[in-house]
Amino acid sequence: MTQNTNQSAETNTPTNAVDILEVMRRLPHRYPLLLVDRVLDVQPGKSIVALKNLTINEQFFQGHFPGNPVMPGVLMLEALAQAAGLLAFITENVYPDQVSQFYFAGIDEVRFRKPVRPGDQLILKADVQRIMRGIWKYQTVAEVEGAEVCSCSMMISVGTKK
């Protein structure tokens, strides 16, 4: 795994970063639906902090909405799910081309707080709440400039390709 173990200046604790090449090895998604650019920190079995840089060139901004581009809420949820899936794959040391995939199993308590626009950096956070019988439950939050823009509780199921 292409990880960079450094010391965080703020907390003086290890930071495990994952670059875009490793993200693409760990997720089956590709443009325009690959919604994680980089992992800033991952603590296997516990939490992940990832990043999505948003530019005006994103396909969804062209139609949502012309003259007032806003990231669709369902794509924020998808970005959070991809970050959560990365955490599951990294924790289990599994690659999606080894027969495994992950799927949404449930989503609750969704809240959208602020619009996300071109030029924003969307920070995606997922904390493992529970792992039971192949179902991972997470508490997730998306932030822009330290302000919460979206949050939810979600479950993903790690399954096999048919």
VMD Tcl script that draws the C-alpha trace (Angstrom):
set ca {
  {0.00 0.00 0.00}
  {1.33 3.44 -0.91}
  {1.12 5.16 2.43}
  {3.11 8.02 3.82}
  {3.74 7.87 7.55}
  {4.65 11.34 8.82}
  {4.24 13.27 12.04}
  {1.33 15.69 12.27}
  {2.58 19.12 13.37}
  {-0.63 19.81 15.32}
  {-0.89 16.61 17.34}
  {2.59 15.07 17.01}
  {0.90 11.75 16.15}
  {1.45 9.55 13.09}
  {-0.44 10.49 9.93}
  {-1.09 7.79 7.32}
  {-1.76 9.36 3.93}
  {-2.84 7.47 0.80}
  {-2.28 8.95 -2.67}
  {-4.67 8.88 -5.64}
  {-2.96 5.85 -7.20}
  {-3.62 3.75 -4.10}
  {-7.17 5.15 -3.87}
  {-7.75 3.92 -7.43}
  {-6.34 0.49 -6.55}
  {-8.64 0.29 -3.51}
  {-11.86 1.59 -5.12}
  {-13.50 0.24 -8.28}
  {-14.94 3.69 -9.14}
  {-13.58 5.81 -11.98}
  {-14.26 9.30 -13.34}
  {-16.80 10.81 -13.15}
  {-17.85 8.79 -10.07}
  {-14.52 8.53 -8.26}
  {-15.17 11.07 -5.49}
  {-12.06 10.68 -3.31}
  {-8.84 12.36 -4.45}
  {-6.63 11.53 -1.48}
  {-6.67 10.09 2.02}
  {-5.20 12.49 4.55}
  {-5.25 10.06 7.46}
  {-6.42 6.52 8.05}
  {-6.46 4.54 11.27}
  {-7.39 0.99 10.17}
  {-10.46 -0.31 11.96}
  {-11.18 3.12 13.43}
  {-11.37 6.17 11.16}
  {-10.50 7.87 7.90}
  {-10.14 11.47 6.72}
  {-10.20 11.92 2.95}
  {-10.31 14.82 0.49}
  {-12.30 15.67 -2.64}
  {-11.22 18.79 -4.54}
  {-14.16 20.30 -6.41}
  {-13.66 22.22 -9.65}
  {-16.10 23.81 -12.06}
  {-15.13 21.01 -14.49}
  {-17.05 18.40 -12.48}
  {-19.79 17.08 -14.78}
  {-22.57 17.50 -12.22}
  {-21.95 21.25 -11.88}
  {-22.96 21.75 -15.53}
  {-26.59 20.89 -14.80}
  {-26.90 21.35 -11.02}
  {-27.58 24.26 -11.33}
  {-26.65 26.42 -14.35}
  {-25.57 29.82 -13.04}
  {-25.58 28.56 -9.43}
  {-23.45 25.37 -9.33}
  {-24.03 23.22 -6.23}
  {-22.79 19.68 -5.54}
  {-25.79 17.32 -5.39}
  {-26.42 15.98 -1.89}
  {-26.55 12.38 -3.10}
  {-23.00 12.77 -4.44}
  {-21.82 14.05 -1.04}
  {-23.29 10.86 0.42}
  {-21.56 8.79 -2.28}
  {-18.23 10.51 -1.48}
  {-18.70 9.66 2.21}
  {-19.54 6.05 1.27}
  {-16.39 5.81 -0.85}
  {-14.28 7.07 2.07}
  {-15.97 4.53 4.35}
  {-15.38 1.79 1.77}
  {-11.71 2.73 1.57}
  {-11.47 2.35 5.33}
  {-13.05 -1.12 5.13}
  {-10.76 -2.24 2.28}
  {-7.64 -0.86 3.97}
  {-8.60 -2.39 7.32}
  {-9.21 -5.81 5.76}
  {-6.25 -5.42 3.32}
  {-8.57 -6.29 0.42}
  {-8.58 -4.94 -3.13}
  {-11.84 -4.83 -5.13}
  {-10.28 -6.85 -7.96}
  {-9.88 -9.75 -5.52}
  {-13.61 -10.54 -5.88}
  {-14.78 -8.15 -3.12}
  {-17.00 -5.08 -3.48}
  {-18.87 -2.94 -1.00}
  {-22.46 -1.82 -1.23}
  {-24.73 0.58 0.64}
  {-26.68 -1.37 3.25}
  {-28.42 1.56 4.91}
  {-28.32 5.27 5.58}
  {-29.96 7.20 8.41}
  {-30.04 10.64 9.99}
  {-28.95 12.46 6.81}
  {-28.48 16.21 7.23}
  {-27.39 18.77 4.64}
  {-26.27 22.02 6.22}
  {-24.60 24.15 3.53}
  {-24.20 24.09 -0.25}
  {-20.88 22.82 -1.62}
  {-19.58 24.77 -4.61}
  {-16.76 24.73 -7.17}
  {-13.43 25.58 -5.54}
  {-14.36 23.92 -2.24}
  {-12.29 21.18 -0.66}
  {-14.66 18.59 0.73}
  {-13.18 16.82 3.76}
  {-14.74 13.40 4.25}
  {-14.65 11.79 7.68}
  {-15.86 8.34 8.68}
  {-15.62 6.73 12.11}
  {-16.35 3.04 12.59}
  {-19.16 2.52 15.07}
  {-19.51 -1.25 14.73}
  {-18.53 -4.19 12.52}
  {-20.82 -7.21 12.65}
  {-21.24 -10.10 10.17}
  {-19.79 -8.20 7.22}
  {-21.81 -5.02 7.91}
  {-19.82 -1.91 8.78}
  {-21.64 0.93 10.53}
  {-20.12 4.42 10.37}
  {-20.80 7.91 11.60}
  {-19.79 10.24 8.76}
  {-19.32 13.97 8.31}
  {-18.37 16.09 5.30}
  {-16.83 19.51 5.95}
  {-15.73 22.56 4.00}
  {-13.31 24.94 5.71}
  {-14.05 23.31 9.07}
  {-17.83 23.75 8.77}
  {-20.09 20.70 8.57}
  {-21.95 20.53 5.26}
  {-23.38 17.00 5.45}
  {-23.60 14.19 7.99}
  {-25.18 10.77 8.31}
  {-25.00 7.35 9.84}
  {-24.40 4.72 7.16}
  {-23.90 1.01 6.78}
  {-21.99 -0.76 4.05}
  {-21.82 -4.43 3.31}
  {-18.70 -6.03 1.93}
  {-19.86 -8.59 -0.59}
  {-18.62 -10.53 -3.58}
  {-18.95 -9.79 -7.28}
  {-21.31 -12.00 -9.23}
}
mol new
graphics top color blue
foreach p $ca { graphics top sphere $p radius 0.5 }
foreach p [lrange $ca 0 end-1] q [lrange $ca 1 end] { graphics top cylinder $p $q radius 0.2 }
display resetview
